[in-house]
Structures are given as C-alpha cells and as structure tokens.
C-alpha cells in the first residue's frame, strides 16, 4: 500500500522532506519544496517522512550569509 502526502510550502519558507525507514535511517534523498509550491510525496510500507520547515537562519547558513 502506498500513501500520497501533499506538502504545501505556503508559509513563505521552503520545506525539506526526507523519506526514512521506521528504524530512522534515510532511505531516499532529501527533497526541498520551494516556498509557495506544492509537491506530492509517496510513503511506502515501512517508511516515514521527515518534514522540516526550513528556517531563515538555516537558509543563511546554506548560502554563507
């Protein structure tokens, strides 16, 4: 069984989504949903999604500001 999850990054900040196994290890690459965008993710059996709203300080650290 697969579950579809819609991520709406509508608060002005991007959202990082990482598929993880129930044991906590990453099972796929992190994907970023840009601010203002909507993206669909599939959750497979034995998998969770780690959803993280990226904060301004994290964006500044990524860009070296």
HELIX and SHEET records of a PDB file:
HELIX    1   1 UNK A   56  UNK A   63  1                                   8    
SHEET    1   A 2 UNK A   3  UNK A   8  0                                        
SHEET    2   A 2 UNK A  38  UNK A  43 -1                                        
SHEET    1   B 3 UNK A  31  UNK A  33  0                                        
SHEET    2   B 3 UNK A  15  UNK A  21 -1                                        
SHEET    3   B 3 UNK A  47  UNK A  53 -1                                        
END                                                                             
